[in-house]
Amino acid sequence: MRILVTGGAGFIGSEYVRRRLESDPATRITVLDKLTYSGVEANLAPVAKHPGYTFVQGDICDPDVVDQVTAGQDAVVHFAAESHVDRSIDGAGPFVSTNVTGTQVLLDAARRHGVGRFVHVSTDEVYGSISEGSWTEAWPLAPNSPYSASKAGADLLALAYHRTHGLDVVVTRCTNNYGPYQFPEKVVPLFITNLLDGKPVPLYGDGRNMRDWLHVSDHCRGIDLVLHGGRAGEVYNIGGGTELTNHKLTGLLLDAVGAGWDRVEYVADRKGHDLRYSLDDGKIREQLGYAPQVSFTDGLAATVAWYRAHRTWWEPLKARVALR
């Protein structure tokens, strides 16, 4: 199978590429990545010499580049996105450009070249916030940040290409990911690396905001199930099954590195901060046999151990973007 993976040098995309090439040597993967601040080609070093691996540096908003790399592909798995909520609050332009226009460019190329399947990887944040219960795939979209609004727009555009043009599109929406190779601006790696360096960690508001946590390997396993068995035009939620407040998560991270609550700095809450996310992933479980395989306890311990052992990976990244 020949697969174009956009954003394949990022956290989730690189996990997908490494996992797919290691588990199925016959796969041929072309990675298209712009290598912005969070795209790290070294994430793909373990498969760099794989005969089925090709890397192309380029922008998904560039029609010429996208046309070249889409030709001859059996499928597109579309990870490429601007994804940091705080950055989207500071400036929405790059999020609309990459997440909406970039998706449109890819969809047009996939249609032109007769790609057999287009997997659009999205987020639970498109649903907004939910005080109780869990979202099904039929829940109305109500995004609250520029980031999530741009992803919602991309979701609707992808599904519209299925309905209008008959393109074989499937959409996945996941909960919060964690694991190795995650860029250290996100909460889990930021807190781990700060604590390992003896620095404080910033906790928004009172820490009551609640998220469901999904190990990146389970997420990629779910994406592969959807790639091979999902129904065209459908949306599939992918959850992890571990719901924690940010306060509880912070406590677990402090314990994991042997630090105390004196290292926590309570900071002003994020604008429009969604209180709770919760996905109902019964559809992918029932239809495709999905189930998370990494317990949060084991996954978090392994993630902390990975960052302990890979300072040479994250220290230059934090220095480059002045993360504190």
Disulfide bonds with the S-S distance in Angstrom:
none
